[in-house]
Amino acid sequence: SRTVLKQKFINQLVQGSISEKAEIEKKITDLKLDIGNKNLAIVLFEIDDYNIINENSSPHEMNKLISSVENICTEILKGSVKAVSSHIHEGKFVIIFSFENIRSDLYINNIVITTINRIKSSIKRYLNITACFTYSRVFNDIADIHKYYKEAEVMLQGKFFKGKDRVIEESLCGSEYLNLDLSDEKTIIAALKAQDNDKIEKCLNTIFTKFCRYPEPLKLQL
């Protein structure tokens, strides 16, 4: 029953049916959800070919599939930052992250991408299905979550062009920012410490090659 209440609340939250901050915070407390109300980000993902799977499966099999995906999300989220996941409807799932006082966009982005990749590989390995993922920018007011959810829904529609089993990033959908990869940052720092000019130049060339893949002007977000 708590799972049903949690799912109902998160549905209301992402659809904007509940928008009063005090009411949202009370619901979070009542349901004992492990999320805060600032430095938030959401991941939205959808099972590929859900309608075909649904047509060829019994209601019991579909319920088992949805429960299995939810269980995988729950296990992977254990021990990470504060986060809660839920099935929304028809094979679509949302994860709400709360990073509290963490202010590093690079760290947050790394946590989100790592979580996505773990869920993506786990459902493929254990359930033999694929899914498309996308994620939002970081935002600071939980009452605005429905706005970022809608943006993520629009980005997820890009799977029609990108294909199945994809992570659709905001930078591919008109974002003005492109994050510096954590591995690139570490390589540059190591090369600077070692005063290895050739390695620094090689790494910078790799980074700027990435920029050239995007047709719109982008800003580098550090």
C-alpha positions in Angstrom: 0.0 0.0 0.0 2.9 2.4 0.7 4.3 1.6 -2.8 0.9 2.5 -4.3 0.8 5.8 -2.3 4.3 6.6 -3.3 3.6 6.0 -7.0 0.4 8.1 -6.7 2.3 11.0 -5.1 5.2 11.0 -7.5 2.7 10.9 -10.4 1.0 14.0 -8.9 4.3 15.6 -8.3 5.7 15.3 -11.9 2.3 16.1 -13.5 2.0 19.3 -11.4 -1.2 18.2 -9.6 0.6 19.1 -6.3 2.5 22.3 -6.5 2.4 23.8 -3.0 5.8 23.4 -1.4 4.4 22.8 2.1 2.1 20.1 0.9 4.9 18.4 -1.0 7.2 18.4 2.0 4.5 17.0 4.2 3.8 14.2 1.7 7.5 13.4 1.6 7.7 13.2 5.4 4.5 11.1 5.7 5.7 8.6 3.0 9.2 8.6 4.5 10.8 9.3 1.1 14.5 9.7 1.0 14.6 13.0 -0.9 15.2 16.7 0.0 13.8 19.8 -1.6 16.8 21.4 -3.2 19.6 20.6 -5.7 17.4 18.2 -7.5 17.6 16.4 -10.8 15.4 13.8 -12.5 16.0 10.9 -14.8 13.2 9.7 -17.1 13.4 6.5 -19.0 11.0 4.4 -21.0 11.0 0.7 -21.9 11.6 0.2 -25.6 8.8 -1.5 -27.6 6.6 -1.4 -24.5 3.4 -1.7 -26.5 4.6 -4.8 -28.3 5.8 -6.4 -25.1 2.4 -5.6 -23.5 0.5 -7.1 -26.4 2.4 -10.4 -26.2 2.3 -10.7 -22.4 -0.3 -11.4 -19.7 -1.2 -8.7 -17.1 0.6 -10.8 -14.5 3.7 -10.9 -16.7 3.6 -7.1 -17.2 3.2 -6.4 -13.5 6.1 -8.7 -12.8 8.2 -6.9 -15.4 7.4 -3.4 -14.0 8.1 -4.7 -10.5 11.5 -6.1 -11.6 12.5 -2.8 -13.2 11.5 -0.9 -10.0 13.5 -3.4 -7.8 16.6 -2.9 -10.0 16.3 0.8 -9.6 15.9 0.5 -5.8 18.9 -1.7 -5.5 21.1 0.5 -7.6 20.1 3.7 -5.8 20.9 2.2 -2.4 23.9 3.8 -0.8 24.1 6.7 -3.4 22.8 10.2 -2.8 19.2 10.7 -1.7 16.9 9.4 -4.5 13.5 7.8 -5.1 12.2 6.0 -8.2 8.7 5.1 -9.4 6.9 3.7 -12.4 4.8 6.5 -13.9 2.7 4.7 -16.5 3.0 2.4 -19.5 6.6 1.5 -19.1 7.8 5.0 -18.2 9.8 5.5 -15.0 11.2 8.5 -13.1 14.1 8.9 -10.7 14.2 12.0 -8.5 17.7 12.8 -7.1 18.3 15.2 -4.3 21.9 16.4 -3.9 21.3 18.6 -0.9 24.5 20.8 -0.4 26.5 19.3 -3.2 27.3 22.2 -5.6 29.6 20.6 -8.2 27.7 20.2 -11.5 30.5 17.8 -12.6 30.0 15.6 -9.6 26.2 15.6 -10.0 26.4 14.8 -13.7 28.8 11.9 -13.0 26.4 10.4 -10.4 23.4 10.7 -12.7 25.2 9.2 -15.7 26.7 6.4 -13.7 23.3 5.5 -12.3 21.7 5.6 -15.8 24.4 3.3 -17.2 24.0 0.8 -14.3 20.2 0.6 -14.7 20.5 0.4 -18.5 23.0 -2.5 -18.4 21.1 -4.3 -15.5 17.7 -4.4 -17.2 19.3 -5.6 -20.4 21.2 -8.3 -18.6 18.6 -9.5 -16.2 15.3 -8.7 -18.0 16.4 -8.9 -21.7 14.8 -5.5 -22.5 16.2 -2.1 -23.4 15.2 1.4 -22.6 15.9 5.0 -23.6 17.0 7.5 -20.9 17.2 11.2 -20.5 17.9 13.5 -17.5 17.2 17.1 -16.5 19.3 20.0 -15.5 19.8 20.6 -11.7 17.0 22.7 -10.2 16.5 24.1 -6.7 12.7 24.1 -6.0 10.9 20.8 -5.8 7.6 22.7 -6.6 9.0 23.2 -10.1 9.7 19.5 -10.7 6.8 19.2 -13.2 8.4 21.8 -15.5 11.6 19.8 -15.7 9.7 16.5 -16.1 7.9 18.0 -19.1 11.3 19.0 -20.6 12.6 15.5 -20.0 9.5 14.1 -21.8 10.2 16.3 -24.8 13.8 15.2 -24.9 12.8 11.5 -24.6 10.8 11.9 -27.8 14.2 12.1 -29.5 14.4 8.3 -29.3 12.3 8.3 -32.5 15.4 9.7 -34.3 18.2 8.3 -32.1 16.9 4.7 -31.9 16.5 2.2 -29.0 18.8 1.7 -26.0 20.0 5.3 -25.9 20.8 8.0 -23.4 19.5 11.2 -24.9 21.4 14.1 -23.4 20.2 17.7 -23.2 23.2 18.9 -25.2 21.8 17.0 -28.1 18.5 18.8 -27.8 19.5 22.5 -28.0 21.2 23.0 -24.6 23.7 25.9 -24.5 26.0 24.0 -22.2 28.3 21.0 -22.7 29.8 19.4 -19.6 33.4 18.5 -19.4 33.8 14.8 -18.8 35.2 13.8 -15.4 37.8 11.6 -17.2 39.0 14.5 -19.3 39.3 16.8 -16.3 41.4 14.2 -14.4 43.6 13.7 -17.5 44.2 17.5 -17.8 45.0 17.9 -14.1 47.5 14.9 -14.2 49.2 16.3 -17.3 49.4 19.8 -15.8 51.0 18.3 -12.6 53.5 16.4 -14.7 54.1 19.4 -17.0 53.5 17.1 -20.0 52.7 19.6 -22.8 52.2 16.9 -25.4 49.5 15.1 -23.3 47.8 18.5 -22.5 47.6 19.4 -26.2 46.3 15.9 -27.1 43.6 16.0 -24.4 42.5 19.6 -25.4 42.3 18.5 -29.1 40.1 15.6 -28.1 37.8 17.9 -26.1 37.5 20.5 -28.9 36.8 17.7 -31.4 33.7 16.9 -29.3 32.6 20.5 -29.6 32.7 20.3 -33.3 30.1 17.6 -33.3 27.4 20.1 -32.2 26.0 22.5 -34.8 24.9 25.1 -32.2 27.2 27.4 -30.2 27.9 25.8 -26.9 29.4 27.0 -23.6 31.7 24.7 -21.6 30.3 24.1 -18.1 33.0 23.3 -15.5 
